[in-house]
Amino acid sequence: MSAPHFTVRLAQSEADVLAAQRLRYRVFVQELGGDGRLVDHANCFERDGYDAHADQLVLIDDSRDAAALDHVVGVYRLLDGAGAALAGQYYSETEYDITPLKAAGRKLLELGRSCLHADYRGGLGVFHLWNALAEHVADQQIEVLFGVASFHGTDINKLAAPLSLLHHRHLASRGLRVRARAESFQAMDIISEDKLDRRAAMLAVPALIKAYLRLGGTVGEGAYVDHAFNTTDVCLMLDTAQMNAKRRKIYEGRP
């Protein structure tokens, strides 16, 4: 079987957007058990009110059928300050108080609804998607990337080790430290650092979150337990100016 030929671009048509929302349905609803007020179960689209004001960065396998909305195999939803103003807020603000980020006066870009088709995980698809994201960040002179990322499930006992590791080793500086909203706030310092098996804890951290950590990403204070989406979320922040040379090379795909 030949390797797929990928195209990565901002969604250019209704078919691109619908295919992205169908992939999101496959991952977030069918795989992870999520739901939401605007989820279209009849037609298998995962959507919400922020989509109209955001860009969808889509990874396309050119061999797949666009007419059947099957061509998008990876997606990042990108919401900038202008889009957030039109939407009324960033999506992350439904779960976190991001006042410190907004008060910093930095140019922000929220990353959301990131997912890959199951058949493309662990391959070159994510490499192409991240390269395109890096180009977009550079073109738009983005200073801080942020967004919520999820652990599957809401059983905090099962997530105690990785959440504790994030709190002890990767907590954001106070100047950028957002905080989970009180209604679903879950403290992350569940296991003291001296009793934590750091290796086992890191193995339990989802690959997407680990990728941000390798680039210098940090997390906000507290996790947000999202029962509707069947996830436990953390808010990740990445200050692009603080990435060291090695991490920048990884992010941009350079040797």
HELIX and SHEET records of a PDB file:
HELIX    1   1 GLU A   14  ARG A   24  1                                  11    
HELIX    2   2 TYR A   25  GLU A   31  3                                   7    
HELIX    3   3 ASP A   51  HIS A   53  5                                   3    
HELIX    4   4 GLY A   81  ALA A   87  1                                   7    
HELIX    5   5 TYR A   91  THR A   94  5                                   4    
HELIX    6   6 THR A   99  ALA A  103  1                                   5    
HELIX    7   7 ALA A  118  TYR A  120  5                                   3    
HELIX    8   8 GLY A  125  ASP A  139  1                                  15    
HELIX    9   9 ILE A  156  HIS A  170  1                                  15    
HELIX   10  10 ARG A  174  LEU A  176  5                                   3    
HELIX   11  11 ALA A  182  SER A  184  5                                   3    
HELIX   12  12 GLU A  193  LYS A  195  5                                   3    
HELIX   13  13 ARG A  198  LEU A  203  1                                   6    
HELIX   14  14 ALA A  207  ARG A  214  1                                   8    
HELIX   15  15 THR A  240  GLN A  242  5                                   3    
HELIX   16  16 ALA A  245  GLU A  252  1                                   8    
SHEET    1   A 7 PHE A   6  LEU A  10  0                                        
SHEET    2   A 7 ASP A  55  ASP A  61 -1                                        
SHEET    3   A 7 VAL A  72  ASP A  80 -1                                        
SHEET    4   A 7 LEU A 108  LEU A 116 -1                                        
SHEET    5   A 7 VAL A 144  HIS A 152  1                                        
SHEET    6   A 7 THR A 231  ASP A 239 -1                                        
SHEET    7   A 7 THR A 218  VAL A 219 -1                                        
SHEET    1   B 8 PHE A   6  LEU A  10  0                                        
SHEET    2   B 8 ASP A  55  ASP A  61 -1                                        
SHEET    3   B 8 VAL A  72  ASP A  80 -1                                        
SHEET    4   B 8 LEU A 108  LEU A 116 -1                                        
SHEET    5   B 8 VAL A 144  HIS A 152  1                                        
SHEET    6   B 8 THR A 231  ASP A 239 -1                                        
SHEET    7   B 8 ALA A 223  ASP A 226 -1                                        
SHEET    8   B 8 PHE A 185  GLN A 186 -1                                        
SHEET    1   C 2 TYR A  96  ASP A  97  0                                        
SHEET    2   C 2 ARG A 179  ALA A 180 -1                                        
END                                                                             
